[in-house]
Amino acid sequence: MAVRELRSIGVIGTPGCGKTTLCQNLGMPVASLRDIAEENQCLGDVEADGAAPMDVEKLAELWQHPEVLTLIDGHLAHHVPVDALVVVRCHPDELRKRLMQRGYSAEKVQANVEVEMMGGPWNELIEDPRPIFEGEGVSEWIEAGCPPHTTPDSAIDWLSQP
């Protein structure tokens, strides 16, 4: 898939891992998946934990690729037909600090840290055919046309690290 064919790259990862910061630092057009969902009436009412459930199936059906190559910032962006994916990871200890600073409940912090420890979104990407990247050098990967790079077997494994 050549760069000119790419119009959307999902930037995914556990909440608090740095997706938005990465998107801002890459200097490319960015669209928030939450904003796209809201524009398409794919968000439910805000729940007790402060999150609004997103109807990703409906959003995937309504999906329209951007006119120009755009980063789609959102931890559920792999559920819509973006052309490629960047998986952003964060050490669980750092993630815990970030989420606590955001004021997340202890239960929500623990749930998100556990998701990250178990591989973040990788559990849902095992058979995903799209190009996926995890690690340093995102900008260069995009410039190269998003060639196949990271697989579940080569992704960060926090549980095997000291």
FIKOL-807815 format. One record per atom (N, C-alpha, C): residue number from 1; residue in three letters; chain; atom name; x, y, z. Coordinates in Angstrom, 1 decimal. Last residue first. Example, Ala and Ser with C-alpha at 12.3 -4.5 7.8 and 13.67 -1.06 7.14 Angstrom:
   k   r c  a     px     py     pz
   2 SER A  N   12.8   -2.2    7.1
   2 SER A CA   13.7   -1.1    7.1
   2 SER A  C   12.9    0.0    7.9
   1 ALA A  N   13.2   -5.7    7.8
   1 ALA A CA   12.3   -4.5    7.8
   1 ALA A  C   13.2   -3.3    7.8
This chain:
   k   r c  a     px     py     pz
 162 PRO A  N   11.0   -7.1   33.9
 162 PRO A CA   11.1   -7.0   35.3
 162 PRO A  C   10.4   -5.8   35.9
 161 GLN A  N    8.7   -8.4   31.4
 161 GLN A CA    9.7   -7.5   31.8
 161 GLN A  C    9.8   -7.4   33.3
 160 SER A  N    6.6   -9.9   30.8
 160 SER A CA    7.8  -10.6   30.7
 160 SER A  C    9.0   -9.7   31.2
 159 LEU A  N    4.4   -8.2   30.9
 159 LEU A CA    4.5   -9.2   31.9
 159 LEU A  C    5.8  -10.0   31.9
 158 TRP A  N    4.7   -6.5   28.7
 158 TRP A CA    5.0   -6.0   30.0
 158 TRP A  C    5.2   -7.1   31.0
 157 ASP A  N    5.7   -6.8   25.7
 157 ASP A CA    5.1   -7.8   26.6
 157 ASP A  C    5.5   -7.3   28.0
 156 ILE A  N    5.2   -5.3   22.6
 156 ILE A CA    5.7   -5.2   23.9
 156 ILE A  C    5.0   -6.1   24.8
 155 ALA A  N    5.1   -7.5   19.7
 155 ALA A CA    4.6   -6.4   20.5
 155 ALA A  C    5.2   -6.4   21.9
 154 SER A  N    5.7   -9.7   18.2
 154 SER A CA    6.8   -8.8   18.4
 154 SER A  C    6.4   -7.6   19.2
 153 ASP A  N    3.3  -11.1   18.1
 153 ASP A CA    4.4  -11.8   18.7
 153 ASP A  C    5.6  -10.8   19.0
 152 PRO A  N    1.5   -9.4   16.7
 152 PRO A CA    1.3   -9.6   18.2
 152 PRO A  C    2.5  -10.3   18.8
 151 THR A  N    3.8   -7.4   14.8
 151 THR A CA    2.9   -8.4   14.9
 151 THR A  C    2.6   -8.7   16.4
 150 THR A  N    4.8   -4.6   12.8
 150 THR A CA    4.7   -5.2   14.2
 150 THR A  C    3.6   -6.3   14.1
 149 HIS A  N    4.9   -4.2    9.8
 149 HIS A CA    5.9   -4.0   10.8
 149 HIS A  C    5.8   -4.8   12.1
 148 PRO A  N    4.2   -3.6    6.4
 148 PRO A CA    4.0   -4.5    7.6
 148 PRO A  C    5.2   -4.3    8.5
 147 PRO A  N    4.5    0.0    5.8
 147 PRO A CA    4.7   -1.4    5.4
 147 PRO A  C    4.4   -2.3    6.6
 146 CYS A  N    3.7    2.9    5.4
 146 CYS A CA    3.1    1.9    6.4
 146 CYS A  C    3.3    0.5    6.0
 145 GLY A  N    5.1    4.5    3.8
 145 GLY A CA    3.9    3.9    3.2
 145 GLY A  C    3.3    2.9    4.1
 144 ALA A  N    7.2    5.8    4.8
 144 ALA A CA    7.6    4.7    4.0
 144 ALA A  C    6.3    4.0    3.5
 143 GLU A  N    6.0    7.7    6.4
 143 GLU A CA    6.6    8.2    5.2
 143 GLU A  C    7.0    7.0    4.3
 142 ILE A  N    5.3    5.9    8.5
 142 ILE A CA    4.2    6.5    7.7
 142 ILE A  C    4.8    7.0    6.4
 141 TRP A  N    7.8    5.4    9.5
 141 TRP A CA    7.0    4.3    9.1
 141 TRP A  C    5.9    4.8    8.1
 140 GLU A  N    8.7    7.9   10.4
 140 GLU A CA    9.4    7.3    9.3
 140 GLU A  C    8.5    6.1    8.7
 139 SER A  N    6.8    8.3   12.5
 139 SER A CA    6.9    9.2   11.4
 139 SER A  C    7.5    8.6   10.1
 138 VAL A  N    7.5    6.2   14.3
 138 VAL A CA    6.2    6.3   13.6
 138 VAL A  C    6.2    7.1   12.4
 137 GLY A  N    9.7    5.6   15.9
 137 GLY A CA    9.9    5.8   14.4
 137 GLY A  C    8.6    5.8   13.7
 136 GLU A  N    9.2    3.1   18.4
 136 GLU A CA    9.8    4.3   17.9
 136 GLU A  C    9.8    4.4   16.4
 135 GLY A  N    6.0    1.2   18.5
 135 GLY A CA    7.4    1.5   18.8
 135 GLY A  C    7.9    2.9   18.3
 134 GLU A  N    4.1   -0.5   16.1
 134 GLU A CA    4.3   -0.2   17.6
 134 GLU A  C    5.7    0.1   17.8
 133 PHE A  N    1.9   -0.7   13.4
 133 PHE A CA    3.2   -0.3   13.9
 133 PHE A  C    3.1    0.0   15.4
 132 ILE A  N    0.3   -2.6   10.9
 132 ILE A CA    0.3   -2.1   12.3
 132 ILE A  C    1.7   -1.8   12.7
 131 PRO A  N   -1.7   -2.9    8.0
 131 PRO A CA   -0.4   -2.7    8.6
 131 PRO A  C   -0.5   -2.1   10.0
 130 ARG A  N   -4.5   -5.3    8.4
 130 ARG A CA   -3.9   -4.0    8.2
 130 ARG A  C   -2.5   -3.8    8.7
 129 PRO A  N   -5.6   -7.7    9.2
 129 PRO A CA   -4.7   -7.7    8.1
 129 PRO A  C   -4.0   -6.3    7.8
 128 ASP A  N   -5.8   -9.1   12.4
 128 ASP A CA   -6.1   -7.9   11.6
 128 ASP A  C   -5.1   -7.8   10.5
 127 GLU A  N   -5.6  -11.2   14.2
 127 GLU A CA   -5.8  -11.6   12.8
 127 GLU A  C   -6.1  -10.3   11.9
 126 ILE A  N   -5.1   -9.7   16.6
 126 ILE A CA   -4.3  -10.9   16.2
 126 ILE A  C   -4.4  -11.3   14.8
 125 LEU A  N   -6.3   -7.5   17.7
 125 LEU A CA   -5.6   -7.3   16.4
 125 LEU A  C   -4.9   -8.6   15.9
 124 GLU A  N   -7.2   -7.8   20.3
 124 GLU A CA   -8.2   -7.6   19.2
 124 GLU A  C   -7.6   -7.5   17.8
 123 ASN A  N   -4.9   -7.9   21.7
 123 ASN A CA   -5.8   -9.0   21.8
 123 ASN A  C   -6.9   -9.0   20.7
 122 TRP A  N   -3.8   -5.3   21.5
 122 TRP A CA   -3.3   -6.4   20.6
 122 TRP A  C   -4.2   -7.6   20.6
 121 PRO A  N   -4.6   -3.1   23.0
 121 PRO A CA   -5.5   -3.6   22.0
 121 PRO A  C   -5.1   -4.8   21.2
 120 GLY A  N   -2.8   -4.4   25.9
 120 GLY A CA   -3.6   -3.3   25.3
 120 GLY A  C   -4.5   -3.8   24.2
 119 GLY A  N   -1.6   -6.5   27.1
 119 GLY A CA   -1.3   -6.2   25.7
 119 GLY A  C   -2.1   -5.1   25.1
 118 MET A  N   -1.9   -6.7   29.8
 118 MET A CA   -2.3   -7.8   29.0
 118 MET A  C   -2.1   -7.6   27.5
 117 MET A  N   -1.4   -4.1   30.7
 117 MET A CA   -0.5   -5.2   31.1
 117 MET A  C   -0.7   -6.5   30.2
 116 GLU A  N   -3.6   -2.8   29.7
 116 GLU A CA   -2.3   -2.5   29.2
 116 GLU A  C   -1.3   -3.6   29.5
 115 VAL A  N   -5.6   -3.9   31.4
 115 VAL A CA   -5.7   -4.0   29.9
 115 VAL A  C   -4.3   -3.8   29.3
 114 GLU A  N   -4.6   -3.0   33.9
 114 GLU A CA   -4.7   -4.4   33.6
 114 GLU A  C   -4.8   -4.7   32.1
 113 VAL A  N   -5.0   -0.3   33.6
 113 VAL A CA   -3.6   -0.8   33.8
 113 VAL A  C   -3.6   -2.3   33.5
 112 ASN A  N   -7.8   -0.2   33.5
 112 ASN A CA   -7.0    0.2   32.3
 112 ASN A  C   -5.6   -0.3   32.4
 111 ALA A  N   -8.5   -1.2   36.0
 111 ALA A CA   -9.0   -1.8   34.8
 111 ALA A  C   -8.1   -1.5   33.6
 110 GLN A  N   -7.3    0.8   37.7
 110 GLN A CA   -6.9   -0.6   37.8
 110 GLN A  C   -7.3   -1.4   36.5
 109 VAL A  N   -8.8    3.1   37.0
 109 VAL A CA   -7.4    3.0   36.8
 109 VAL A  C   -6.9    1.6   36.8
 108 LYS A  N  -11.4    2.3   37.8
 108 LYS A CA  -11.1    2.5   36.3
 108 LYS A  C   -9.6    2.5   36.1
 107 GLU A  N  -11.0    2.1   40.6
 107 GLU A CA  -11.5    0.9   39.8
 107 GLU A  C  -11.1    1.1   38.3
 106 ALA A  N  -10.3    4.6   41.3
 106 ALA A CA   -9.3    3.6   41.5
 106 ALA A  C   -9.7    2.3   40.7
 105 SER A  N  -11.3    7.0   38.7
 105 SER A CA  -11.6    6.2   39.9
 105 SER A  C  -10.6    5.1   40.0
 104 TYR A  N   -9.3    9.6   37.4
 104 TYR A CA  -10.0    8.4   37.2
 104 TYR A  C  -10.2    7.7   38.6
 103 GLY A  N   -7.8   12.0   37.4
 103 GLY A CA   -9.0   11.8   38.3
 103 GLY A  C   -9.8   10.6   38.1
 102 ARG A  N   -5.5   12.3   36.1
 102 ARG A CA   -6.7   12.6   35.4
 102 ARG A  C   -8.0   12.5   36.3
 101 GLN A  N   -3.8   11.1   37.9
 101 GLN A CA   -3.7   12.6   37.7
 101 GLN A  C   -5.0   13.1   36.9
 100 MET A  N   -4.4    8.4   37.4
 100 MET A CA   -4.7    9.0   38.7
 100 MET A  C   -4.7   10.5   38.6
  99 LEU A  N   -3.4    8.2   34.8
  99 LEU A CA   -4.8    8.1   35.0
  99 LEU A  C   -5.3    8.6   36.4
  98 ARG A  N   -0.6    8.6   35.3
  98 ARG A CA   -1.3    9.5   34.4
  98 ARG A  C   -2.8    9.4   34.7
  97 LYS A  N    0.0    6.4   37.1
  97 LYS A CA    0.2    7.8   37.5
  97 LYS A  C   -0.6    8.7   36.6
  96 ARG A  N   -0.6    4.2   35.3
  96 ARG A CA   -1.3    4.4   36.6
  96 ARG A  C   -1.2    5.8   37.1
  95 LEU A  N    1.3    4.6   33.4
  95 LEU A CA   -0.1    4.7   33.0
  95 LEU A  C   -0.9    4.9   34.3
  94 GLU A  N    3.6    4.0   34.8
  94 GLU A CA    3.4    5.4   34.3
  94 GLU A  C    2.0    5.6   34.0
  93 ASP A  N    3.1    1.3   35.2
  93 ASP A CA    3.4    2.2   36.4
  93 ASP A  C    3.1    3.6   36.0
  92 PRO A  N    2.9    0.2   32.5
  92 PRO A CA    1.8    0.2   33.5
  92 PRO A  C    1.9    1.1   34.7
  91 HIS A  N    4.2    2.1   29.9
  91 HIS A CA    4.5    1.2   31.0
  91 HIS A  C    3.4    1.3   32.0
  90 CYS A  N    2.3    2.2   27.0
  90 CYS A CA    2.8    2.9   28.1
  90 CYS A  C    3.1    1.9   29.2
  89 ARG A  N    1.8    2.4   23.4
  89 ARG A CA    1.9    1.7   24.6
  89 ARG A  C    2.5    2.5   25.7
  88 VAL A  N   -0.1    2.6   20.5
  88 VAL A CA    0.7    3.4   21.5
  88 VAL A  C    0.7    2.6   22.8
  87 VAL A  N   -0.1    1.5   17.3
  87 VAL A CA   -0.4    1.1   18.7
  87 VAL A  C    0.5    1.8   19.6
  86 VAL A  N   -1.5    2.5   14.4
  86 VAL A CA   -0.3    2.7   15.2
  86 VAL A  C   -0.8    2.4   16.6
  85 LEU A  N   -2.8    1.1   11.4
  85 LEU A CA   -2.9    1.3   12.8
  85 LEU A  C   -1.5    1.6   13.4
  84 ALA A  N   -4.5    1.8    8.3
  84 ALA A CA   -3.4    1.3    9.0
  84 ALA A  C   -3.6    1.7   10.5
  83 ASP A  N   -7.0    2.7    7.3
  83 ASP A CA   -6.1    2.0    6.4
  83 ASP A  C   -4.9    1.3    7.1
  82 VAL A  N  -10.1    2.1    9.1
  82 VAL A CA   -8.9    2.9    8.8
  82 VAL A  C   -7.9    2.0    8.0
  81 PRO A  N  -12.9    1.2    9.6
  81 PRO A CA  -12.0    0.7    8.5
  81 PRO A  C  -10.9    1.7    8.2
  80 VAL A  N  -13.0    0.8   13.2
  80 VAL A CA  -13.5    1.4   12.0
  80 VAL A  C  -12.5    1.1   10.9
  79 HIS A  N  -11.7   -0.4   15.3
  79 HIS A CA  -13.0   -0.9   15.0
  79 HIS A  C  -13.7   -0.2   13.8
  78 HIS A  N   -9.5    1.0   15.9
  78 HIS A CA   -9.3   -0.2   15.2
  78 HIS A  C  -10.6   -0.9   14.8
  77 ALA A  N  -10.3    3.1   17.5
  77 ALA A CA  -10.2    3.4   16.1
  77 ALA A  C   -9.9    2.1   15.3
  76 LEU A  N  -10.6    3.2   20.3
  76 LEU A CA  -11.4    2.2   19.5
  76 LEU A  C  -11.3    2.4   18.0
  75 HIS A  N   -9.0    5.2   21.2
  75 HIS A CA   -8.6    3.8   21.6
  75 HIS A  C   -9.5    2.8   20.9
  74 GLY A  N   -8.0    7.7   18.8
  74 GLY A CA   -9.1    7.1   19.7
  74 GLY A  C   -8.8    5.6   20.0
  73 ASP A  N   -7.5    9.6   16.1
  73 ASP A CA   -7.1    9.5   17.5
  73 ASP A  C   -8.2    8.9   18.3
  72 ILE A  N   -6.4    9.2   13.1
  72 ILE A CA   -7.7    9.0   13.8
  72 ILE A  C   -7.3    8.7   15.2
  71 LEU A  N   -4.7   11.2   10.9
  71 LEU A CA   -4.6   10.3   12.0
  71 LEU A  C   -5.9   10.4   12.7
  70 THR A  N   -5.0   11.3    7.4
  70 THR A CA   -5.4   11.9    8.7
  70 THR A  C   -5.2   10.8    9.7
  69 LEU A  N   -4.6   12.3    4.1
  69 LEU A CA   -4.1   11.4    5.1
  69 LEU A  C   -4.3   12.0    6.5
  68 VAL A  N   -7.7   13.8    3.0
  68 VAL A CA   -6.2   13.7    3.0
  68 VAL A  C   -5.8   12.7    4.1
  67 GLU A  N  -10.4   13.2    3.3
  67 GLU A CA   -9.9   13.6    1.9
  67 GLU A  C   -8.4   13.5    1.9
  66 PRO A  N  -11.2   10.3    5.3
  66 PRO A CA  -10.9   11.7    5.1
  66 PRO A  C  -10.3   11.9    3.7
  65 HIS A  N  -13.7    7.9    4.6
  65 HIS A CA  -12.3    8.2    4.7
  65 HIS A  C  -12.1    9.7    4.5
  64 GLN A  N  -16.4    7.3    6.6
  64 GLN A CA  -16.0    7.9    5.3
  64 GLN A  C  -14.5    8.3    5.5
  63 TRP A  N  -18.6    5.0    8.2
  63 TRP A CA  -17.3    5.6    8.0
  63 TRP A  C  -17.0    6.1    6.6
  62 LEU A  N  -21.0    3.8    8.8
  62 LEU A CA  -21.1    5.2    8.3
  62 LEU A  C  -19.7    5.8    7.9
  61 GLU A  N  -20.1    1.4    9.8
  61 GLU A CA  -21.0    1.4    8.6
  61 GLU A  C  -21.0    2.8    8.0
  60 ALA A  N  -18.6    2.2   12.0
  60 ALA A CA  -17.9    1.6   10.9
  60 ALA A  C  -18.8    1.5    9.6
  59 LEU A  N  -20.8    3.2   13.6
  59 LEU A CA  -19.7    4.1   13.1
  59 LEU A  C  -19.0    3.5   11.9
  58 LYS A  N  -22.1    0.8   14.2
  58 LYS A CA  -22.8    1.8   13.4
  58 LYS A  C  -21.8    2.8   12.8
  57 GLU A  N  -20.0   -0.3   15.7
  57 GLU A CA  -20.5   -1.0   14.5
  57 GLU A  C  -21.2    0.0   13.6
  56 VAL A  N  -19.6    1.4   17.8
  56 VAL A CA  -18.5    1.3   16.8
  56 VAL A  C  -19.0    0.5   15.5
  55 ASP A  N  -21.0    3.4   19.6
  55 ASP A CA  -21.6    2.4   18.8
  55 ASP A  C  -20.6    2.2   17.6
  54 MET A  N  -19.6    4.1   22.8
  54 MET A CA  -19.6    4.4   21.3
  54 MET A  C  -20.1    3.2   20.6
  53 PRO A  N  -20.6    5.4   25.9
  53 PRO A CA  -20.4    4.3   25.0
  53 PRO A  C  -20.5    4.7   23.6
  52 ALA A  N  -18.7    7.8   27.6
  52 ALA A CA  -20.0    7.6   26.8
  52 ALA A  C  -19.7    6.4   25.9
  51 ALA A  N  -17.5    7.9   30.9
  51 ALA A CA  -17.4    7.6   29.5
  51 ALA A  C  -18.7    7.5   28.9
  50 GLY A  N  -17.9    8.3   33.6
  50 GLY A CA  -17.5    9.5   32.8
  50 GLY A  C  -17.4    9.2   31.3
  49 ASP A  N  -19.0    6.3   35.0
  49 ASP A CA  -17.5    6.4   35.0
  49 ASP A  C  -17.0    7.5   34.2
  48 ALA A  N  -21.7    6.5   34.5
  48 ALA A CA  -21.2    6.9   35.9
  48 ALA A  C  -19.7    7.0   35.9
  47 GLU A  N  -21.9    7.7   31.1
  47 GLU A CA  -22.2    6.8   32.2
  47 GLU A  C  -21.5    7.2   33.5
  46 VAL A  N  -23.4    9.7   28.7
  46 VAL A CA  -22.3    9.6   29.6
  46 VAL A  C  -22.7    8.7   30.8
  45 ASP A  N  -25.3    8.0   26.1
  45 ASP A CA  -25.2    9.0   27.2
  45 ASP A  C  -24.0    8.7   28.1
  44 GLY A  N  -23.5    7.2   23.1
  44 GLY A CA  -24.5    7.1   24.0
  44 GLY A  C  -24.4    8.1   25.1
  43 LEU A  N  -22.7    8.1   19.8
  43 LEU A CA  -22.3    8.1   21.2
  43 LEU A  C  -23.6    8.0   22.0
  42 CYS A  N  -23.3    8.4   17.1
  42 CYS A CA  -22.8    7.1   17.5
  42 CYS A  C  -22.3    7.0   19.0
  41 GLN A  N  -23.9   10.6   15.5
  41 GLN A CA  -24.9   10.1   16.5
  41 GLN A  C  -24.5    8.7   16.9
  40 ASN A  N  -21.8   11.7   14.1
  40 ASN A CA  -22.7   10.6   13.4
  40 ASN A  C  -23.7   10.0   14.4
  39 GLU A  N  -20.5   13.4   15.8
  39 GLU A CA  -21.1   13.9   14.6
  39 GLU A  C  -22.1   13.0   13.9
  38 GLU A  N  -19.6   11.4   17.6
  38 GLU A CA  -20.6   12.4   18.1
  38 GLU A  C  -21.3   13.0   16.8
  37 ALA A  N  -17.6   10.2   16.1
  37 ALA A CA  -18.8    9.4   16.6
  37 ALA A  C  -19.9   10.3   17.0
  36 ILE A  N  -15.9   12.3   15.7
  36 ILE A CA  -16.5   11.7   14.5
  36 ILE A  C  -17.8   10.9   15.0
  35 ASP A  N  -15.1   12.7   18.4
  35 ASP A CA  -15.8   13.7   17.7
  35 ASP A  C  -16.5   13.2   16.4
  34 ARG A  N  -13.8   10.2   18.9
  34 ARG A CA  -15.0   10.6   19.7
  34 ARG A  C  -15.8   11.7   19.0
  33 LEU A  N  -11.7   10.3   17.1
  33 LEU A CA  -12.7    9.3   16.9
  33 LEU A  C  -14.0    9.7   17.7
  32 SER A  N  -10.5   13.3   16.0
  32 SER A CA  -10.8   12.6   17.2
  32 SER A  C  -11.9   11.6   16.8
  31 ALA A  N   -8.0   13.7   13.6
  31 ALA A CA   -9.4   13.8   13.9
  31 ALA A  C   -9.6   12.9   15.1
  30 VAL A  N   -5.3   15.6   12.3
  30 VAL A CA   -5.8   14.7   13.3
  30 VAL A  C   -7.3   14.9   13.4
  29 PRO A  N   -2.6   16.1    9.9
  29 PRO A CA   -4.0   16.3   10.3
  29 PRO A  C   -4.5   15.2   11.3
  28 MET A  N    0.6   16.1   11.6
  28 MET A CA   -0.3   15.7   10.5
  28 MET A  C   -1.7   16.1   10.9
  27 GLY A  N    2.6   16.3   13.6
  27 GLY A CA    2.4   17.4   12.6
  27 GLY A  C    1.5   17.0   11.4
  26 LEU A  N    3.2   14.6   15.6
  26 LEU A CA    3.5   14.1   14.3
  26 LEU A  C    3.3   15.2   13.2
  25 ASN A  N    2.3   15.6   18.1
  25 ASN A CA    3.7   15.8   17.7
  25 ASN A  C    4.1   15.3   16.3
  24 GLN A  N   -0.4   14.9   18.1
  24 GLN A CA    0.0   16.4   18.1
  24 GLN A  C    1.4   16.5   17.6
  23 CYS A  N   -0.1   12.1   18.3
  23 CYS A CA   -0.8   12.8   17.2
  23 CYS A  C   -0.4   14.2   17.0
  22 LEU A  N    1.1   11.9   20.9
  22 LEU A CA    1.8   11.5   19.7
  22 LEU A  C    1.2   12.1   18.4
  21 THR A  N   -1.0   13.0   22.5
  21 THR A CA    0.3   13.6   22.4
  21 THR A  C    1.1   13.2   21.2
  20 THR A  N   -3.0   11.0   22.0
  20 THR A CA   -3.2   12.4   21.6
  20 THR A  C   -1.9   13.2   21.5
  19 LYS A  N   -1.7    8.7   23.1
  19 LYS A CA   -2.2    8.8   21.7
  19 LYS A  C   -2.3   10.2   21.2
  18 GLY A  N   -0.8    8.0   25.7
  18 GLY A CA   -0.1    9.0   24.9
  18 GLY A  C   -0.6    9.2   23.5
  17 CYS A  N   -2.3    6.5   27.4
  17 CYS A CA   -0.9    6.0   27.0
  17 CYS A  C   -0.2    7.0   26.2
  16 GLY A  N   -4.8    7.1   28.2
  16 GLY A CA   -3.7    7.6   29.0
  16 GLY A  C   -2.3    7.3   28.5
  15 PRO A  N   -6.4    4.1   27.2
  15 PRO A CA   -6.6    5.5   27.6
  15 PRO A  C   -5.4    5.9   28.5
  14 THR A  N   -4.4    2.0   25.1
  14 THR A CA   -5.1    2.2   26.4
  14 THR A  C   -5.3    3.7   26.7
  13 GLY A  N   -4.6    2.7   21.6
  13 GLY A CA   -3.9    2.3   22.8
  13 GLY A  C   -4.8    2.5   24.0
  12 ILE A  N   -4.2    4.0   18.3
  12 ILE A CA   -4.9    3.3   19.3
  12 ILE A  C   -4.0    3.0   20.5
  11 VAL A  N   -4.8    5.7   15.5
  11 VAL A CA   -3.8    5.7   16.6
  11 VAL A  C   -4.5    5.2   17.8
  10 GLY A  N   -5.4    4.8   12.2
  10 GLY A CA   -5.9    4.8   13.5
  10 GLY A  C   -4.7    4.8   14.5
   9 ILE A  N   -5.1    6.7    9.4
   9 ILE A CA   -4.3    5.8   10.3
   9 ILE A  C   -4.8    5.9   11.7
   8 SER A  N   -6.3    7.2    6.1
   8 SER A CA   -6.6    7.2    7.6
   8 SER A  C   -5.7    6.2    8.3
   7 ARG A  N   -5.4    7.1    3.6
   7 ARG A CA   -6.1    8.3    4.0
   7 ARG A  C   -6.4    8.3    5.5
   6 LEU A  N   -3.1    5.8    1.3
   6 LEU A CA   -3.5    5.9    2.7
   6 LEU A  C   -4.2    7.2    2.9
   5 GLU A  N   -2.1    6.1   -1.2
   5 GLU A CA   -3.4    5.4   -1.1
   5 GLU A  C   -3.9    5.5    0.4
   4 ARG A  N    0.3    7.3   -1.0
   4 ARG A CA   -0.8    8.1   -1.7
   4 ARG A  C   -2.1    7.4   -1.5
   3 VAL A  N    1.9    5.3    0.1
   3 VAL A CA    1.5    6.5    0.9
   3 VAL A  C    0.3    7.2    0.3
   2 ALA A  N    0.8    2.0   -1.0
   2 ALA A CA    1.7    3.2   -1.1
   2 ALA A  C    1.1    4.4   -0.3
   1 MET A  N    0.9   -1.2    0.0
   1 MET A CA    0.0    0.0    0.0
   1 MET A  C    0.9    1.2    0.0
